[in-house]
């Protein structure tokens, strides 16, 4: 087994004002067969979420990784790193100096997979549909700077923005901005179930059992015209109950590649070289984990309780005991590798201290121990999540200031309950929509945030976020972004814990593995191919 590390260029400043057009081994399956990818992501249709794959609703990394293969967006994030580039568009650019008017021209000859022509009117319909439906997943907030959408002929579309938004090209690369066919997607109603139709690199056939996808087959779309090169004819994605089952499948040769979510012990085992014919690739990642609070809940409504938790939790111990070198302590919502990061929580709280936490609670008149339940999802972020919460529980209880219990829930019930405010404190992860600091603050702090959090700060929403978005050169936004992070450290509506790497394991006759994921954990199945092991 060979360990490979993918080194990519550092994430650069966000945008320039104009974006130009871009024009055999005996291991595993036999060459020419479908490449089989394993995942522990679950894709379920429930009464709370009956339309998991509708672009106007989907808002988690798993469902987005299905949509990115099948639907097309005007822009896309490039192979490796860098600014977004045109995809369904031939070219896109801001056409004013204030970053408030953004124009795109579609490629010639675009077709949906059923042969229907893709037009500017379809783009307008798709964006307006997502905004009109405004699903409770919160995904429409990515488009909340859109004022009106104008078309000129069949190929030109112009976005008029409410306020300056230098991040807008990135937002047009996300699945909520996918171009859909009006005949398949009603303008004011979500499309239930698992059917997906678009103009992307692949078509999808989903095998469903008990209202969940067990197998997803992606077949190369012969009508596709866009910026990516598709290196295979078919990819099959299989959903596993847990990381152990997925690991056994790659060891036996039943699957060719596995990614999220491998367990820490699994990664260590692969890294040791104990498994022949399987390579482990680690690459830069922007995944973060954090605790979130229902700031209206009586147990944590008082800011001092949340501050005391921030003062007690030992991120270094948490990371070393659960994730080892696979993660780093995080002291802000914004990862350390992004322009605009500030260690705001460390600057305010320093090293863990039960004595300082006790002082915060006494000053606020809080009786100790504070009784809390920490909720986590059992099947969405990997098998190590339970251990992580056991350590958090022990750290808080050992301080003598808290009486914490923990409860685990499957994602299908966890996410709706969290959105409805049924949990006072709960653990979440975040895989960014695009690699910019804005996407680590606005989704949590802006109006209509995806958590459904009652926390609201007028200065952040009305002044700081808009100010940061005016700056195409992201270095000029650092002061504003720091002010946002300092406010979060003071008010603690969320409590960042750690930032992780990302890993892919693949049998050694699979090529393109180093680009199977980009920095925001977007799966790029078109990069995969068959080669010769070496």
C-alpha positions as CSV (number, residue, x, y, z in Angstrom):
1,X,0.0,0.0,0.0
2,X,1.2,3.4,-0.9
3,X,0.4,6.5,1.1
4,X,-0.1,9.5,-1.2
5,X,-0.6,13.1,-0.2
6,X,-2.1,15.5,-2.6
7,X,-0.6,19.0,-2.4
8,X,-2.7,21.7,-3.9
9,X,-2.0,25.4,-4.3
10,X,-3.1,27.5,-1.3
11,X,-6.6,28.9,-1.6
12,X,-6.1,32.2,-3.3
13,X,-7.9,35.5,-3.0
14,X,-11.5,35.0,-4.1
15,X,-12.1,36.6,-7.4
16,X,-10.9,38.9,-10.1
17,X,-13.6,41.1,-11.5
18,X,-13.9,39.1,-14.7
19,X,-14.0,35.3,-15.2
20,X,-13.0,34.2,-18.7
21,X,-14.3,31.1,-20.5
22,X,-12.6,27.8,-20.3
23,X,-13.0,25.8,-22.7
24,X,-4.6,-3.6,-16.0
25,X,-4.4,-5.0,-12.6
26,X,-5.8,-8.2,-11.2
27,X,-7.2,-6.4,-8.2
28,X,-10.7,-5.0,-8.2
29,X,-13.2,-5.1,-11.1
30,X,-12.1,-5.8,-14.6
31,X,-11.2,-2.9,-16.8
32,X,-14.3,-1.6,-18.6
33,X,-16.6,-2.4,-15.7
34,X,-18.4,0.3,-13.8
35,X,-16.1,1.9,-11.1
36,X,-17.8,1.2,-7.8
37,X,-17.6,3.8,-5.1
38,X,-18.6,3.1,-1.4
39,X,-20.1,5.7,1.0
40,X,-21.7,5.7,4.4
41,X,-23.9,8.5,3.3
42,X,-27.6,7.7,3.5
43,X,-30.1,9.0,1.0
44,X,-33.6,8.8,2.5
45,X,-37.0,10.2,1.7
46,X,-39.0,10.8,4.9
47,X,-42.1,12.6,5.9
48,X,-40.0,15.5,7.0
49,X,-37.8,15.5,3.9
50,X,-39.7,13.8,1.0
51,X,-37.6,15.5,-1.7
52,X,-34.0,14.8,-0.7
53,X,-32.6,15.3,-4.3
54,X,-34.5,18.4,-5.4
55,X,-31.8,21.1,-6.0
56,X,-34.2,23.6,-4.3
57,X,-34.1,21.5,-1.1
58,X,-30.9,19.4,-0.9
59,X,-28.3,20.9,1.5
60,X,-25.8,18.4,2.7
61,X,-22.6,17.0,1.2
62,X,-24.1,13.6,0.4
63,X,-27.0,14.7,-1.6
64,X,-25.0,17.5,-3.3
65,X,-22.5,14.8,-4.4
66,X,-25.3,13.1,-6.3
67,X,-26.5,16.3,-7.8
68,X,-23.1,17.5,-8.9
69,X,-22.8,14.5,-11.2
70,X,-26.3,14.9,-12.8
71,X,-27.3,18.6,-12.9
72,X,-25.4,21.5,-14.4
73,X,-24.6,24.9,-13.0
74,X,-23.4,28.0,-14.8
75,X,-20.1,27.9,-12.9
76,X,-18.1,25.1,-11.4
77,X,-15.2,24.8,-9.0
78,X,-12.1,23.8,-11.0
79,X,-10.0,20.7,-10.6
80,X,-7.7,21.4,-7.7
81,X,-8.1,24.9,-6.4
82,X,-8.8,28.4,-7.6
83,X,-11.7,30.7,-8.7
84,X,-14.8,29.2,-10.2
85,X,-14.9,28.7,-14.0
86,X,-17.7,28.5,-16.5
87,X,-19.5,25.2,-16.8
88,X,-22.9,25.4,-18.5
89,X,-21.8,29.0,-19.3
90,X,-19.5,29.9,-22.0
91,X,-18.4,33.0,-20.1
92,X,-19.5,34.9,-17.0
93,X,-18.4,38.2,-15.5
94,X,-19.4,41.1,-13.4
95,X,-20.3,43.9,-15.7
96,X,-20.2,46.8,-13.2
97,X,-17.6,48.1,-10.8
98,X,-19.7,47.5,-7.8
99,X,-20.2,43.7,-8.1
100,X,-24.0,44.0,-8.4
101,X,-24.6,43.0,-12.0
102,X,-23.4,39.5,-13.2
103,X,-23.9,38.3,-16.7
104,X,-23.5,34.9,-18.2
105,X,-23.7,33.5,-21.8
106,X,-24.6,29.8,-22.2
107,X,-22.7,27.4,-24.3
108,X,-24.2,26.6,-27.6
109,X,-26.1,23.4,-28.0
110,X,-26.8,22.6,-24.3
111,X,-29.4,19.9,-23.8
112,X,-31.1,18.2,-21.0
113,X,-30.5,14.5,-20.9
114,X,-33.9,13.9,-22.6
115,X,-32.9,16.1,-25.6
116,X,-34.7,19.3,-24.6
117,X,-32.8,22.5,-25.3
118,X,-31.3,24.3,-22.3
119,X,-32.1,28.1,-22.5
120,X,-31.5,31.2,-20.5
121,X,-35.2,31.0,-19.6
122,X,-34.5,27.7,-17.9
123,X,-31.8,29.3,-15.8
124,X,-34.1,32.1,-14.8
125,X,-36.8,29.6,-14.0
126,X,-34.5,27.5,-11.9
127,X,-33.1,30.3,-9.8
128,X,-36.5,31.9,-9.2
129,X,-38.0,28.5,-8.3
130,X,-35.4,27.9,-5.6
131,X,-36.1,31.4,-4.1
132,X,-39.8,31.0,-4.4
133,X,-39.9,27.6,-2.7
134,X,-37.5,28.8,0.0
135,X,-37.2,25.3,1.5
136,X,-36.7,24.9,5.2
137,X,-33.3,23.3,4.6
138,X,-32.1,26.9,4.3
139,X,-30.3,26.3,0.9
140,X,-32.1,29.2,-0.8
141,X,-30.1,31.6,1.4
142,X,-27.2,31.1,-0.9
143,X,-29.1,33.0,-3.5
144,X,-30.4,35.7,-1.1
145,X,-28.5,38.5,-2.8
146,X,-30.4,38.0,-6.1
147,X,-32.9,40.7,-6.8
148,X,-34.1,40.0,-10.4
149,X,-33.0,37.7,-13.2
150,X,-33.1,39.0,-16.7
151,X,-32.8,37.1,-20.0
152,X,-31.7,38.3,-23.4
153,X,-32.5,35.8,-26.1
154,X,-31.9,32.1,-25.5
155,X,-28.3,32.2,-24.3
156,X,-27.8,35.3,-22.1
157,X,-28.8,35.7,-18.5
158,X,-28.2,38.7,-16.3
159,X,-28.4,38.7,-12.5
160,X,-29.2,41.9,-10.8
161,X,-28.1,41.7,-7.1
162,X,-29.6,43.5,-4.1
163,X,-26.2,44.3,-2.7
164,X,-22.6,43.8,-3.8
165,X,-21.6,40.1,-3.6
166,X,-18.1,39.2,-4.8
167,X,-18.8,35.6,-3.8
168,X,-21.8,35.3,-6.2
169,X,-19.8,33.3,-8.9
170,X,-19.1,30.7,-6.3
171,X,-22.8,30.5,-5.4
172,X,-23.6,29.8,-9.0
173,X,-21.4,26.7,-8.8
174,X,-23.5,25.1,-6.1
175,X,-26.4,22.7,-6.7
176,X,-29.1,25.1,-5.5
177,X,-28.3,27.0,-8.7
178,X,-28.7,23.9,-10.9
179,X,-30.5,24.3,-14.2
180,X,-33.6,22.2,-14.2
181,X,-36.2,21.5,-16.9
182,X,-39.6,23.2,-16.1
183,X,-41.5,20.2,-17.3
184,X,-39.8,18.0,-14.6
185,X,-39.8,20.5,-11.7
186,X,-42.9,22.4,-10.7
187,X,-42.3,26.1,-10.1
188,X,-43.8,26.1,-6.6
189,X,-43.5,22.5,-5.4
190,X,-40.6,20.2,-4.5
191,X,-40.1,17.1,-6.5
192,X,-40.5,14.2,-4.2
193,X,-38.5,11.0,-4.3
194,X,-35.2,10.2,-6.0
195,X,-35.6,11.2,-9.7
196,X,-33.1,13.6,-10.9
197,X,-33.0,15.1,-14.5
198,X,-30.5,17.6,-15.7
199,X,-27.8,18.3,-18.3
200,X,-24.8,17.2,-16.2
201,X,-22.0,14.7,-17.0
202,X,-24.1,11.7,-15.9
203,X,-27.7,10.4,-15.8
204,X,-28.8,8.7,-12.6
205,X,-30.6,5.4,-11.9
206,X,-31.4,4.9,-8.3
207,X,-32.2,1.5,-6.7
208,X,-34.4,2.2,-3.7
209,X,-35.3,0.0,-0.8
210,X,-37.4,1.2,2.2
211,X,-37.4,4.8,0.9
212,X,-33.6,4.9,0.8
213,X,-31.1,4.6,-2.1
214,X,-29.0,1.5,-1.8
215,X,-27.4,1.8,-5.2
216,X,-27.0,4.8,-7.5
217,X,-25.7,4.2,-11.0
218,X,-24.2,7.1,-12.9
219,X,-24.1,6.6,-16.7
220,X,-22.1,9.0,-18.9
221,X,-24.5,11.5,-20.5
222,X,-23.9,11.5,-24.3
223,X,-25.6,14.9,-24.6
224,X,-23.4,16.6,-22.0
225,X,-21.5,19.8,-23.0
226,X,-19.5,21.5,-20.4
227,X,-16.1,22.1,-18.9
228,X,-15.2,18.7,-17.5
229,X,-13.9,15.6,-19.2
230,X,-15.6,12.4,-18.3
231,X,-13.0,9.6,-18.0
232,X,-15.4,6.7,-17.5
233,X,-18.7,5.3,-18.9
234,X,-20.3,4.3,-15.6
235,X,-19.9,4.7,-11.9
236,X,-21.9,2.9,-9.3
237,X,-22.3,4.3,-5.7
238,X,-23.2,1.9,-3.0
239,X,-24.4,3.0,0.4
240,X,-23.1,1.1,3.5
241,X,-24.4,1.0,7.0
242,X,-21.0,1.8,8.5
243,X,-17.4,2.3,7.8
244,X,-16.4,-1.3,8.8
245,X,-18.8,-2.8,6.2
246,X,-17.4,-0.4,3.6
247,X,-13.9,-1.3,4.5
248,X,-14.5,-5.0,4.2
249,X,-16.0,-4.4,0.7
250,X,-12.9,-2.7,-0.6
251,X,-10.6,-5.3,1.0
252,X,-12.6,-8.1,-0.9
253,X,-12.6,-6.1,-4.1
254,X,-16.4,-5.5,-4.2
255,X,-15.8,-1.8,-4.4
256,X,-13.0,0.2,-6.0
257,X,-13.0,3.3,-3.9
258,X,-14.2,4.6,-0.6
259,X,-14.4,8.0,0.8
260,X,-16.7,9.6,3.4
261,X,-16.9,8.5,6.0
262,X,-13.9,6.3,7.0
263,X,-13.2,5.8,10.7
264,X,-10.0,7.1,12.3
265,X,-8.8,3.5,12.9
266,X,-9.5,2.5,9.3
267,X,-7.4,5.4,8.1
268,X,-4.6,4.5,10.5
269,X,-4.8,0.9,9.2
270,X,-4.6,1.9,5.6
271,X,-1.8,4.4,6.3
272,X,0.3,1.6,7.9
273,X,0.5,-0.3,4.6
274,X,-1.2,-3.4,5.9
275,X,-3.6,-3.7,3.0
276,X,-2.2,-4.7,-0.4
277,X,-3.5,-3.1,-3.6
278,X,-5.2,-0.2,-1.8
279,X,-3.8,3.3,-1.8
280,X,-4.7,5.9,0.8
281,X,-4.8,9.5,-0.5
282,X,-5.1,12.4,1.9
283,X,-5.8,15.9,0.7
284,X,-6.5,19.4,2.0
285,X,-10.0,19.7,3.5
286,X,-12.2,22.4,5.0
287,X,-14.5,20.2,7.0
288,X,-15.3,21.6,10.5
289,X,-17.2,20.3,13.5
290,X,-18.9,22.4,16.1
291,X,-21.6,22.5,18.8
292,X,-24.6,24.6,18.1
293,X,-27.1,26.1,20.5
294,X,-30.7,26.9,20.6
295,X,-30.2,30.3,22.2
296,X,-33.9,30.6,23.1
297,X,-33.7,27.4,25.2
298,X,-33.8,28.1,29.0
299,X,-30.7,25.9,29.7
300,X,-28.4,27.9,27.4
301,X,-30.2,31.1,26.9
302,X,-27.8,32.9,29.2
303,X,-24.6,33.7,27.4
304,X,-22.5,32.9,30.4
305,X,-23.4,29.2,30.1
306,X,-22.3,29.0,26.5
307,X,-19.1,31.0,27.4
308,X,-18.4,28.6,30.3
309,X,-18.6,25.6,27.9
310,X,-16.1,27.4,25.6
311,X,-13.8,28.0,28.6
312,X,-13.9,24.3,29.7
313,X,-13.7,22.3,26.5
314,X,-10.2,21.0,25.7
315,X,-10.0,20.8,21.9
316,X,-6.5,19.4,21.9
317,X,-7.4,16.5,24.1
318,X,-10.5,15.8,22.1
319,X,-8.7,15.7,18.8
320,X,-5.7,13.7,20.0
321,X,-7.9,11.0,21.6
322,X,-10.4,10.6,18.8
323,X,-8.8,11.8,15.5
324,X,-5.0,12.0,16.1
325,X,-3.2,13.6,13.2
326,X,-6.4,13.5,11.1
327,X,-7.7,16.8,12.5
328,X,-6.6,20.0,14.2
329,X,-8.2,22.1,17.0
330,X,-10.3,24.9,15.6
331,X,-10.8,28.3,17.4
332,X,-13.1,29.9,14.9
333,X,-15.9,29.0,12.4
334,X,-13.4,29.9,9.6
335,X,-10.8,27.2,9.0
336,X,-7.2,28.1,9.6
337,X,-6.3,27.6,5.9
338,X,-8.7,30.3,4.6
339,X,-8.0,34.0,4.1
340,X,-9.8,35.8,6.9
341,X,-9.3,33.2,9.6
342,X,-8.8,34.5,13.2
343,X,-8.2,32.4,16.4
344,X,-11.0,34.4,18.1
345,X,-12.0,31.7,20.6
346,X,-8.4,31.2,21.8
347,X,-7.8,34.9,21.9
348,X,-10.8,35.3,24.2
349,X,-10.7,32.1,26.4
350,X,-7.0,30.9,26.2
351,X,-6.3,27.5,27.6
352,X,-9.1,25.4,29.2
353,X,-9.8,26.6,32.7
354,X,-12.6,25.3,35.0
355,X,-11.8,28.2,37.5
356,X,-12.4,30.8,34.8
357,X,-15.6,29.1,33.7
358,X,-16.8,29.0,37.3
359,X,-16.2,32.8,37.5
360,X,-18.3,33.4,34.4
361,X,-21.2,31.4,35.8
362,X,-21.0,32.9,39.3
363,X,-21.0,36.4,37.8
364,X,-24.2,35.6,35.9
365,X,-25.8,34.1,38.9
366,X,-26.1,30.6,37.4
367,X,-26.5,27.7,39.8
368,X,-24.2,24.8,39.1
369,X,-24.1,22.1,38.0
370,X,-25.9,23.1,34.8
371,X,-27.9,20.2,33.5
372,X,-27.6,19.7,29.7
373,X,-28.2,17.1,27.1
374,X,-25.8,17.0,24.1
375,X,-27.3,15.5,21.0
376,X,-25.4,14.0,18.1
377,X,-26.1,12.1,14.9
378,X,-25.1,8.4,14.9
379,X,-24.9,7.9,11.1
380,X,-23.9,11.1,9.3
381,X,-20.4,12.1,10.3
382,X,-18.8,8.8,11.0
383,X,-18.5,6.2,13.7
384,X,-16.1,8.3,15.8
385,X,-18.8,10.9,16.6
386,X,-20.1,8.9,19.7
387,X,-16.6,8.8,21.1
388,X,-16.1,12.5,20.5
389,X,-19.3,13.2,22.5
390,X,-18.3,10.9,25.3
391,X,-15.1,12.9,25.7
392,X,-17.0,16.2,25.6
393,X,-19.3,14.9,28.2
394,X,-16.4,13.9,30.5
395,X,-14.6,17.2,30.1
396,X,-17.7,19.2,31.0
397,X,-18.7,16.9,33.9
398,X,-15.2,16.7,35.3
399,X,-15.2,20.5,35.7
400,X,-17.9,20.1,38.3
401,X,-19.9,22.9,36.6
402,X,-22.0,20.8,34.3
403,X,-24.2,17.7,34.5
404,X,-24.2,16.5,30.9
405,X,-25.9,13.5,29.3
406,X,-25.5,12.6,25.6
407,X,-28.0,11.2,23.1
408,X,-27.5,9.9,19.6
409,X,-30.0,10.0,16.8
410,X,-30.1,8.8,13.2
411,X,-29.7,11.8,10.7
412,X,-33.2,11.2,9.4
413,X,-34.7,12.3,12.7
414,X,-31.8,14.4,14.0
415,X,-31.8,17.0,11.3
416,X,-35.6,17.8,11.4
417,X,-35.6,17.9,15.2
418,X,-32.6,20.3,15.2
419,X,-34.3,22.5,12.6
420,X,-37.5,22.6,14.8
421,X,-35.5,23.8,17.8
422,X,-36.0,20.5,19.8
423,X,-32.4,20.3,20.9
424,X,-30.8,22.8,23.3
425,X,-27.2,21.8,22.4
426,X,-26.2,19.6,19.4
427,X,-23.3,18.6,17.3
428,X,-23.0,19.4,13.6
429,X,-20.4,19.3,10.9
430,X,-20.0,21.7,8.0
431,X,-18.6,21.0,4.5
432,X,-18.5,24.3,2.8
433,X,-20.5,25.2,-0.3
434,X,-17.4,27.0,-1.6
435,X,-13.9,27.8,-0.3
436,X,-14.3,31.3,1.1
437,X,-14.7,32.6,4.7
438,X,-18.1,34.0,3.8
439,X,-19.4,30.5,3.6
440,X,-18.3,29.8,7.2
441,X,-20.2,32.8,8.7
442,X,-23.2,33.7,6.6
443,X,-24.9,30.2,6.7
444,X,-24.8,30.3,10.5
445,X,-25.4,33.9,11.2
446,X,-27.4,35.5,8.4
447,X,-31.2,35.7,8.2
448,X,-32.8,32.3,7.3
449,X,-29.6,30.5,8.4
450,X,-29.6,26.8,7.7
451,X,-29.5,25.8,11.4
452,X,-32.8,27.6,12.0
453,X,-31.0,29.3,14.9
454,X,-32.9,32.0,16.8
455,X,-29.6,33.9,17.3
456,X,-29.6,37.2,15.5
457,X,-27.0,40.0,15.5
458,X,-28.1,43.0,13.5
459,X,-24.5,44.4,13.1
460,X,-23.4,41.1,11.6
461,X,-26.4,40.7,9.3
462,X,-26.9,44.3,8.1
463,X,-23.3,45.7,8.2
464,X,-20.5,43.2,8.5
465,X,-21.6,40.4,6.1
466,X,-22.5,42.9,3.3
467,X,-19.2,44.8,3.8
468,X,-17.2,41.6,3.5
469,X,-19.0,40.7,0.3
470,X,-18.0,44.0,-1.4
471,X,-14.4,43.0,-1.5
472,X,-13.3,41.0,-4.6
473,X,-9.8,41.0,-3.1
474,X,-10.5,38.9,0.0
475,X,-7.5,40.3,1.9
476,X,-9.4,43.6,2.0
477,X,-12.2,41.7,3.8
478,X,-10.1,40.4,6.6
479,X,-10.8,43.2,9.1
480,X,-14.6,42.8,8.7
481,X,-14.4,39.0,8.9
482,X,-12.3,39.2,12.1
483,X,-15.0,41.4,13.6
484,X,-17.6,38.7,12.9
485,X,-15.5,36.0,14.4
486,X,-14.8,38.0,17.5
487,X,-18.5,38.6,18.0
488,X,-19.1,34.8,17.7
489,X,-16.5,34.2,20.3
490,X,-18.2,36.7,22.6
491,X,-21.8,35.5,22.1
492,X,-21.1,31.7,21.4
493,X,-24.2,30.9,19.3
494,X,-21.9,28.1,18.0
495,X,-18.7,26.6,19.4
496,X,-16.1,25.4,16.9
497,X,-14.2,22.2,17.8
498,X,-12.0,21.0,15.1
499,X,-11.0,21.1,11.4
500,X,-10.4,17.8,9.5
501,X,-8.4,16.4,6.6
502,X,-10.2,14.3,4.0
503,X,-9.2,10.9,2.7
504,X,-9.9,8.6,-0.3
505,X,-8.9,5.0,-0.4
506,X,-8.9,3.2,-3.8
507,X,-7.7,0.0,-5.3
508,X,-4.5,0.7,-7.2
509,X,-5.9,0.2,-10.7
510,X,-8.1,3.3,-10.3
511,X,-6.8,6.5,-11.8
512,X,-7.7,10.1,-11.0
513,X,-8.1,9.4,-7.3
514,X,-6.2,12.5,-6.3
515,X,-9.0,14.6,-7.8
516,X,-11.9,12.5,-6.7
517,X,-12.6,15.2,-4.1
518,X,-12.0,18.9,-4.1
519,X,-11.3,21.1,-1.1
520,X,-15.0,21.4,-0.2
521,X,-15.5,17.6,-0.4
522,X,-17.3,17.7,-3.7
523,X,-17.2,14.3,-5.4
524,X,-15.9,14.5,-8.9
525,X,-16.7,11.0,-10.3
526,X,-15.7,12.1,-13.8
527,X,-12.1,12.2,-12.8
528,X,-12.0,8.4,-12.1
529,X,-10.7,5.9,-14.7
530,X,-9.0,2.5,-15.0
531,X,-5.3,2.2,-15.2
532,X,-2.5,-0.3,-14.5
533,X,-1.4,-0.9,-10.9
534,X,2.2,0.0,-10.1
